[in-house]
Amino acid sequence: MVALPLLAVQSGHSGIVHPRTGPELSDIALFVVAAVGVWLVRRALRTRFAKTRPPEKD
């Protein structure tokens, strides 16, 4: 029982609940990083498969 308050202090939570009013900055940053990652992968795949397309016959 003595260690329980020490664990609460180490967890970094103050015990006060704040209502969420909107997205946090970390949420926005995560979305931007994910969107850039998807864009980079799609661009890389487009260039990769554009090079491996067989030549057209006339």
PDB file of N, CA, C and O in Angstrom, chain B, residues numbered from 101:
ATOM      1  N   MET B 101       0.821  -1.203   0.000  1.00  0.00           N
ATOM      2  CA  MET B 101       0.000   0.000   0.000  1.00  0.00           C
ATOM      3  C   MET B 101       0.861   1.261   0.000  1.00  0.00           C
ATOM      4  O   MET B 101       0.414   2.315  -0.453  1.00  0.00           O
ATOM      5  N   VAL B 102       2.071   1.164   0.496  1.00  0.00           N
ATOM      6  CA  VAL B 102       2.943   2.336   0.537  1.00  0.00           C
ATOM      7  C   VAL B 102       3.433   2.682  -0.872  1.00  0.00           C
ATOM      8  O   VAL B 102       3.636   3.855  -1.187  1.00  0.00           O
ATOM      9  N   ALA B 103       3.621   1.684  -1.705  1.00  0.00           N
ATOM     10  CA  ALA B 103       4.154   1.913  -3.047  1.00  0.00           C
ATOM     11  C   ALA B 103       3.096   2.478  -3.997  1.00  0.00           C
ATOM     12  O   ALA B 103       3.454   3.030  -5.037  1.00  0.00           O
ATOM     13  N   LEU B 104       1.833   2.359  -3.680  1.00  0.00           N
ATOM     14  CA  LEU B 104       0.781   2.816  -4.581  1.00  0.00           C
ATOM     15  C   LEU B 104       0.851   4.315  -4.884  1.00  0.00           C
ATOM     16  O   LEU B 104       0.732   4.675  -6.055  1.00  0.00           O
ATOM     17  N   PRO B 105       1.033   5.205  -3.920  1.00  0.00           N
ATOM     18  CA  PRO B 105       1.174   6.629  -4.258  1.00  0.00           C
ATOM     19  C   PRO B 105       2.430   6.913  -5.082  1.00  0.00           C
ATOM     20  O   PRO B 105       2.431   7.821  -5.913  1.00  0.00           O
ATOM     21  N   LEU B 106       3.485   6.154  -4.862  1.00  0.00           N
ATOM     22  CA  LEU B 106       4.693   6.361  -5.651  1.00  0.00           C
ATOM     23  C   LEU B 106       4.471   5.979  -7.110  1.00  0.00           C
ATOM     24  O   LEU B 106       5.000   6.633  -8.009  1.00  0.00           O
ATOM     25  N   LEU B 107       3.703   4.939  -7.349  1.00  0.00           N
ATOM     26  CA  LEU B 107       3.402   4.542  -8.722  1.00  0.00           C
ATOM     27  C   LEU B 107       2.539   5.597  -9.415  1.00  0.00           C
ATOM     28  O   LEU B 107       2.698   5.839 -10.611  1.00  0.00           O
ATOM     29  N   ALA B 108       1.647   6.211  -8.682  1.00  0.00           N
ATOM     30  CA  ALA B 108       0.790   7.245  -9.265  1.00  0.00           C
ATOM     31  C   ALA B 108       1.613   8.469  -9.655  1.00  0.00           C
ATOM     32  O   ALA B 108       1.326   9.107 -10.668  1.00  0.00           O
ATOM     33  N   VAL B 109       2.619   8.799  -8.876  1.00  0.00           N
ATOM     34  CA  VAL B 109       3.466   9.946  -9.180  1.00  0.00           C
ATOM     35  C   VAL B 109       4.339   9.642 -10.388  1.00  0.00           C
ATOM     36  O   VAL B 109       4.555  10.520 -11.222  1.00  0.00           O
ATOM     37  N   GLN B 110       4.839   8.439 -10.500  1.00  0.00           N
ATOM     38  CA  GLN B 110       5.727   8.084 -11.601  1.00  0.00           C
ATOM     39  C   GLN B 110       4.979   7.946 -12.924  1.00  0.00           C
ATOM     40  O   GLN B 110       5.592   8.053 -13.986  1.00  0.00           O
ATOM     41  N   SER B 111       3.686   7.715 -12.883  1.00  0.00           N
ATOM     42  CA  SER B 111       2.953   7.520 -14.125  1.00  0.00           C
ATOM     43  C   SER B 111       2.797   8.806 -14.924  1.00  0.00           C
ATOM     44  O   SER B 111       2.532   8.741 -16.124  1.00  0.00           O
ATOM     45  N   GLY B 112       2.949   9.966 -14.307  1.00  0.00           N
ATOM     46  CA  GLY B 112       2.839  11.221 -15.013  1.00  0.00           C
ATOM     47  C   GLY B 112       1.416  11.751 -15.091  1.00  0.00           C
ATOM     48  O   GLY B 112       1.190  12.776 -15.734  1.00  0.00           O
ATOM     49  N   HIS B 113       0.474  11.109 -14.479  1.00  0.00           N
ATOM     50  CA  HIS B 113      -0.909  11.570 -14.502  1.00  0.00           C
ATOM     51  C   HIS B 113      -1.198  12.304 -13.210  1.00  0.00           C
ATOM     52  O   HIS B 113      -0.885  11.813 -12.126  1.00  0.00           O
ATOM     53  N   SER B 114      -1.796  13.484 -13.323  1.00  0.00           N
ATOM     54  CA  SER B 114      -2.046  14.302 -12.141  1.00  0.00           C
ATOM     55  C   SER B 114      -3.316  13.885 -11.409  1.00  0.00           C
ATOM     56  O   SER B 114      -3.519  14.261 -10.254  1.00  0.00           O
ATOM     57  N   GLY B 115      -4.172  13.111 -12.073  1.00  0.00           N
ATOM     58  CA  GLY B 115      -5.418  12.698 -11.448  1.00  0.00           C
ATOM     59  C   GLY B 115      -6.577  13.621 -11.771  1.00  0.00           C
ATOM     60  O   GLY B 115      -7.715  13.340 -11.395  1.00  0.00           O
ATOM     61  N   ILE B 116      -6.306  14.721 -12.463  1.00  0.00           N
ATOM     62  CA  ILE B 116      -7.354  15.658 -12.838  1.00  0.00           C
ATOM     63  C   ILE B 116      -7.758  15.362 -14.279  1.00  0.00           C
ATOM     64  O   ILE B 116      -6.914  15.320 -15.174  1.00  0.00           O
ATOM     65  N   VAL B 117      -9.051  15.159 -14.493  1.00  0.00           N
ATOM     66  CA  VAL B 117      -9.549  14.850 -15.830  1.00  0.00           C
ATOM     67  C   VAL B 117      -9.959  16.139 -16.518  1.00  0.00           C
ATOM     68  O   VAL B 117     -10.755  16.913 -15.986  1.00  0.00           O
ATOM     69  N   HIS B 118      -9.405  16.366 -17.717  1.00  0.00           N
ATOM     70  CA  HIS B 118      -9.750  17.549 -18.505  1.00  0.00           C
ATOM     71  C   HIS B 118     -10.598  17.093 -19.687  1.00  0.00           C
ATOM     72  O   HIS B 118     -10.231  16.135 -20.367  1.00  0.00           O
ATOM     73  N   PRO B 119     -11.716  17.751 -19.946  1.00  0.00           N
ATOM     74  CA  PRO B 119     -12.528  17.365 -21.106  1.00  0.00           C
ATOM     75  C   PRO B 119     -11.815  17.709 -22.413  1.00  0.00           C
ATOM     76  O   PRO B 119     -11.140  18.734 -22.520  1.00  0.00           O
ATOM     77  N   ARG B 120     -11.977  16.838 -23.397  1.00  0.00           N
ATOM     78  CA  ARG B 120     -11.360  17.087 -24.705  1.00  0.00           C
ATOM     79  C   ARG B 120     -12.225  18.073 -25.477  1.00  0.00           C
ATOM     80  O   ARG B 120     -13.428  17.867 -25.638  1.00  0.00           O
ATOM     81  N   THR B 121     -11.611  19.127 -25.944  1.00  0.00           N
ATOM     82  CA  THR B 121     -12.340  20.126 -26.713  1.00  0.00           C
ATOM     83  C   THR B 121     -12.022  20.045 -28.191  1.00  0.00           C
ATOM     84  O   THR B 121     -12.698  20.678 -29.002  1.00  0.00           O
ATOM     85  N   GLY B 122     -11.019  19.288 -28.555  1.00  0.00           N
ATOM     86  CA  GLY B 122     -10.624  19.151 -29.956  1.00  0.00           C
ATOM     87  C   GLY B 122      -9.417  18.256 -30.056  1.00  0.00           C
ATOM     88  O   GLY B 122      -8.944  17.733 -29.047  1.00  0.00           O
ATOM     89  N   PRO B 123      -8.910  18.072 -31.264  1.00  0.00           N
ATOM     90  CA  PRO B 123      -7.743  17.206 -31.418  1.00  0.00           C
ATOM     91  C   PRO B 123      -6.495  17.853 -30.816  1.00  0.00           C
ATOM     92  O   PRO B 123      -6.313  19.070 -30.867  1.00  0.00           O
ATOM     93  N   GLU B 124      -5.668  17.026 -30.263  1.00  0.00           N
ATOM     94  CA  GLU B 124      -4.405  17.508 -29.708  1.00  0.00           C
ATOM     95  C   GLU B 124      -3.405  17.704 -30.838  1.00  0.00           C
ATOM     96  O   GLU B 124      -3.616  17.230 -31.954  1.00  0.00           O
ATOM     97  N   LEU B 125      -2.330  18.395 -30.546  1.00  0.00           N
ATOM     98  CA  LEU B 125      -1.292  18.629 -31.538  1.00  0.00           C
ATOM     99  C   LEU B 125      -0.661  17.313 -31.981  1.00  0.00           C
ATOM    100  O   LEU B 125      -0.308  17.160 -33.151  1.00  0.00           O
ATOM    101  N   SER B 126      -0.518  16.375 -31.073  1.00  0.00           N
ATOM    102  CA  SER B 126       0.064  15.083 -31.443  1.00  0.00           C
ATOM    103  C   SER B 126      -0.856  14.314 -32.388  1.00  0.00           C
ATOM    104  O   SER B 126      -0.369  13.579 -33.247  1.00  0.00           O
ATOM    105  N   ASP B 127      -2.166  14.464 -32.250  1.00  0.00           N
ATOM    106  CA  ASP B 127      -3.101  13.822 -33.176  1.00  0.00           C
ATOM    107  C   ASP B 127      -2.941  14.377 -34.587  1.00  0.00           C
ATOM    108  O   ASP B 127      -2.945  13.627 -35.563  1.00  0.00           O
ATOM    109  N   ILE B 128      -2.801  15.683 -34.683  1.00  0.00           N
ATOM    110  CA  ILE B 128      -2.637  16.321 -35.986  1.00  0.00           C
ATOM    111  C   ILE B 128      -1.303  15.924 -36.611  1.00  0.00           C
ATOM    112  O   ILE B 128      -1.234  15.645 -37.808  1.00  0.00           O
ATOM    113  N   ALA B 129      -0.248  15.899 -35.807  1.00  0.00           N
ATOM    114  CA  ALA B 129       1.070  15.513 -36.311  1.00  0.00           C
ATOM    115  C   ALA B 129       1.071  14.066 -36.789  1.00  0.00           C
ATOM    116  O   ALA B 129       1.675  13.756 -37.816  1.00  0.00           O
ATOM    117  N   LEU B 130       0.406  13.181 -36.062  1.00  0.00           N
ATOM    118  CA  LEU B 130       0.325  11.783 -36.472  1.00  0.00           C
ATOM    119  C   LEU B 130      -0.421  11.639 -37.788  1.00  0.00           C
ATOM    120  O   LEU B 130      -0.013  10.852 -38.642  1.00  0.00           O
ATOM    121  N   PHE B 131      -1.499  12.380 -37.967  1.00  0.00           N
ATOM    122  CA  PHE B 131      -2.251  12.347 -39.219  1.00  0.00           C
ATOM    123  C   PHE B 131      -1.407  12.842 -40.381  1.00  0.00           C
ATOM    124  O   PHE B 131      -1.430  12.249 -41.460  1.00  0.00           O
ATOM    125  N   VAL B 132      -0.666  13.918 -40.175  1.00  0.00           N
ATOM    126  CA  VAL B 132       0.171  14.471 -41.243  1.00  0.00           C
ATOM    127  C   VAL B 132       1.271  13.481 -41.625  1.00  0.00           C
ATOM    128  O   VAL B 132       1.529  13.271 -42.810  1.00  0.00           O
ATOM    129  N   VAL B 133       1.914  12.877 -40.642  1.00  0.00           N
ATOM    130  CA  VAL B 133       2.975  11.904 -40.920  1.00  0.00           C
ATOM    131  C   VAL B 133       2.408  10.697 -41.667  1.00  0.00           C
ATOM    132  O   VAL B 133       3.037  10.200 -42.601  1.00  0.00           O
ATOM    133  N   ALA B 134       1.235  10.224 -41.271  1.00  0.00           N
ATOM    134  CA  ALA B 134       0.620   9.083 -41.954  1.00  0.00           C
ATOM    135  C   ALA B 134       0.249   9.451 -43.387  1.00  0.00           C
ATOM    136  O   ALA B 134       0.447   8.644 -44.296  1.00  0.00           O
ATOM    137  N   ALA B 135      -0.282  10.643 -43.607  1.00  0.00           N
ATOM    138  CA  ALA B 135      -0.654  11.067 -44.956  1.00  0.00           C
ATOM    139  C   ALA B 135       0.576  11.196 -45.849  1.00  0.00           C
ATOM    140  O   ALA B 135       0.535  10.796 -47.012  1.00  0.00           O
ATOM    141  N   VAL B 136       1.653  11.739 -45.333  1.00  0.00           N
ATOM    142  CA  VAL B 136       2.884  11.849 -46.111  1.00  0.00           C
ATOM    143  C   VAL B 136       3.443  10.457 -46.411  1.00  0.00           C
ATOM    144  O   VAL B 136       3.938  10.216 -47.512  1.00  0.00           O
ATOM    145  N   GLY B 137       3.368   9.549 -45.452  1.00  0.00           N
ATOM    146  CA  GLY B 137       3.832   8.182 -45.682  1.00  0.00           C
ATOM    147  C   GLY B 137       3.040   7.482 -46.771  1.00  0.00           C
ATOM    148  O   GLY B 137       3.621   6.810 -47.623  1.00  0.00           O
ATOM    149  N   VAL B 138       1.735   7.628 -46.755  1.00  0.00           N
ATOM    150  CA  VAL B 138       0.897   7.017 -47.800  1.00  0.00           C
ATOM    151  C   VAL B 138       1.223   7.640 -49.153  1.00  0.00           C
ATOM    152  O   VAL B 138       1.305   6.925 -50.152  1.00  0.00           O
ATOM    153  N   TRP B 139       1.407   8.938 -49.205  1.00  0.00           N
ATOM    154  CA  TRP B 139       1.732   9.612 -50.459  1.00  0.00           C
ATOM    155  C   TRP B 139       3.071   9.121 -51.008  1.00  0.00           C
ATOM    156  O   TRP B 139       3.190   8.873 -52.207  1.00  0.00           O
ATOM    157  N   LEU B 140       4.083   8.979 -50.141  1.00  0.00           N
ATOM    158  CA  LEU B 140       5.396   8.514 -50.589  1.00  0.00           C
ATOM    159  C   LEU B 140       5.341   7.082 -51.100  1.00  0.00           C
ATOM    160  O   LEU B 140       5.955   6.768 -52.120  1.00  0.00           O
ATOM    161  N   VAL B 141       4.621   6.216 -50.414  1.00  0.00           N
ATOM    162  CA  VAL B 141       4.527   4.822 -50.841  1.00  0.00           C
ATOM    163  C   VAL B 141       3.791   4.715 -52.169  1.00  0.00           C
ATOM    164  O   VAL B 141       4.214   3.960 -53.045  1.00  0.00           O
ATOM    165  N   ARG B 142       2.714   5.446 -52.335  1.00  0.00           N
ATOM    166  CA  ARG B 142       1.970   5.405 -53.598  1.00  0.00           C
ATOM    167  C   ARG B 142       2.817   5.920 -54.746  1.00  0.00           C
ATOM    168  O   ARG B 142       2.788   5.359 -55.841  1.00  0.00           O
ATOM    169  N   ARG B 143       3.572   6.986 -54.506  1.00  0.00           N
ATOM    170  CA  ARG B 143       4.450   7.527 -55.546  1.00  0.00           C
ATOM    171  C   ARG B 143       5.532   6.523 -55.928  1.00  0.00           C
ATOM    172  O   ARG B 143       5.825   6.340 -57.110  1.00  0.00           O
ATOM    173  N   ALA B 144       6.123   5.874 -54.932  1.00  0.00           N
ATOM    174  CA  ALA B 144       7.169   4.882 -55.200  1.00  0.00           C
ATOM    175  C   ALA B 144       6.611   3.684 -55.963  1.00  0.00           C
ATOM    176  O   ALA B 144       7.258   3.176 -56.879  1.00  0.00           O
ATOM    177  N   LEU B 145       5.422   3.235 -55.594  1.00  0.00           N
ATOM    178  CA  LEU B 145       4.823   2.097 -56.297  1.00  0.00           C
ATOM    179  C   LEU B 145       4.443   2.460 -57.731  1.00  0.00           C
ATOM    180  O   LEU B 145       4.587   1.637 -58.635  1.00  0.00           O
ATOM    181  N   ARG B 146       3.959   3.687 -57.948  1.00  0.00           N
ATOM    182  CA  ARG B 146       3.621   4.106 -59.306  1.00  0.00           C
ATOM    183  C   ARG B 146       4.854   4.109 -60.196  1.00  0.00           C
ATOM    184  O   ARG B 146       4.798   3.637 -61.332  1.00  0.00           O
ATOM    185  N   THR B 147       5.972   4.639 -59.693  1.00  0.00           N
ATOM    186  CA  THR B 147       7.194   4.672 -60.505  1.00  0.00           C
ATOM    187  C   THR B 147       7.756   3.271 -60.701  1.00  0.00           C
ATOM    188  O   THR B 147       8.301   2.972 -61.764  1.00  0.00           O
ATOM    189  N   ARG B 148       7.637   2.425 -59.721  1.00  0.00           N
ATOM    190  CA  ARG B 148       8.154   1.057 -59.850  1.00  0.00           C
ATOM    191  C   ARG B 148       7.395   0.287 -60.925  1.00  0.00           C
ATOM    192  O   ARG B 148       8.008  -0.359 -61.775  1.00  0.00           O
ATOM    193  N   PHE B 149       6.080   0.350 -60.893  1.00  0.00           N
ATOM    194  CA  PHE B 149       5.299  -0.417 -61.846  1.00  0.00           C
ATOM    195  C   PHE B 149       5.251   0.246 -63.217  1.00  0.00           C
ATOM    196  O   PHE B 149       4.943  -0.427 -64.201  1.00  0.00           O
ATOM    197  N   ALA B 150       5.539   1.513 -63.316  1.00  0.00           N
ATOM    198  CA  ALA B 150       5.623   2.163 -64.622  1.00  0.00           C
ATOM    199  C   ALA B 150       6.853   1.677 -65.371  1.00  0.00           C
ATOM    200  O   ALA B 150       6.837   1.610 -66.600  1.00  0.00           O
ATOM    201  N   LYS B 151       7.914   1.339 -64.658  1.00  0.00           N
ATOM    202  CA  LYS B 151       9.140   0.850 -65.286  1.00  0.00           C
ATOM    203  C   LYS B 151       9.009  -0.604 -65.726  1.00  0.00           C
ATOM    204  O   LYS B 151       9.674  -1.004 -66.681  1.00  0.00           O
ATOM    205  N   THR B 152       8.182  -1.405 -65.070  1.00  0.00           N
ATOM    206  CA  THR B 152       8.101  -2.827 -65.381  1.00  0.00           C
ATOM    207  C   THR B 152       6.981  -3.143 -66.386  1.00  0.00           C
ATOM    208  O   THR B 152       6.722  -4.316 -66.657  1.00  0.00           O
ATOM    209  N   ARG B 153       6.326  -2.142 -66.930  1.00  0.00           N
ATOM    210  CA  ARG B 153       5.259  -2.372 -67.900  1.00  0.00           C
ATOM    211  C   ARG B 153       5.874  -2.904 -69.195  1.00  0.00           C
ATOM    212  O   ARG B 153       6.838  -2.318 -69.687  1.00  0.00           O
ATOM    213  N   PRO B 154       5.360  -3.976 -69.755  1.00  0.00           N
ATOM    214  CA  PRO B 154       5.932  -4.521 -70.992  1.00  0.00           C
ATOM    215  C   PRO B 154       5.730  -3.562 -72.158  1.00  0.00           C
ATOM    216  O   PRO B 154       4.761  -2.803 -72.172  1.00  0.00           O
ATOM    217  N   PRO B 155       6.632  -3.585 -73.136  1.00  0.00           N
ATOM    218  CA  PRO B 155       6.494  -2.663 -74.286  1.00  0.00           C
ATOM    219  C   PRO B 155       5.259  -3.012 -75.107  1.00  0.00           C
ATOM    220  O   PRO B 155       4.897  -4.180 -75.247  1.00  0.00           O
ATOM    221  N   GLU B 156       4.626  -1.985 -75.641  1.00  0.00           N
ATOM    222  CA  GLU B 156       3.419  -2.186 -76.429  1.00  0.00           C
ATOM    223  C   GLU B 156       3.772  -2.661 -77.822  1.00  0.00           C
ATOM    224  O   GLU B 156       4.764  -2.218 -78.401  1.00  0.00           O
ATOM    225  N   LYS B 157       2.958  -3.567 -78.369  1.00  0.00           N
ATOM    226  CA  LYS B 157       3.193  -4.061 -79.731  1.00  0.00           C
ATOM    227  C   LYS B 157       2.380  -3.212 -80.718  1.00  0.00           C
ATOM    228  O   LYS B 157       1.223  -2.882 -80.461  1.00  0.00           O
ATOM    229  N   ASP B 158       3.002  -2.869 -81.841  1.00  0.00           N
ATOM    230  CA  ASP B 158       2.296  -2.091 -82.867  1.00  0.00           C
ATOM    231  C   ASP B 158       1.717  -2.991 -83.932  1.00  0.00           C
ATOM    232  O   ASP B 158       1.090  -2.509 -84.874  1.00  0.00           O
TER     233      ASP B 158
END
